[in-house]
Amino acid sequence: MTSEVLDELVAYAPSSSQAFSMNASAKAIWELCDGTRSIEDLCRELSEAAGARPEDLRADVQNAVDHMLELGLLTIAEP
């Protein structure tokens, strides 16, 4: 469950019963995490909006996805 508050996104993680606020960058990453894109895909799509090279975004995108997984905001589906 999510709600938009000003320019941030608040996402609720049912596994921990906690809500987390995401800034614009985290929100953009979270919205692209639909289960069909790889980290490389995310970087490519975000690079267009950020005006940066995909490889320059890789570490930040990976860290954000890892953090969202730890918080229970994302899950990895079994094939």
Buried (B, 14 or more C-beta within 10 A) or exposed (E): EBEEEEEBBBBBBEEEEEEBEBEEBBBBBBEBBEEEEEBEEBBBBBBEEBEEEBEEBBEBBBEBBEBBEEBBBBEEEEE
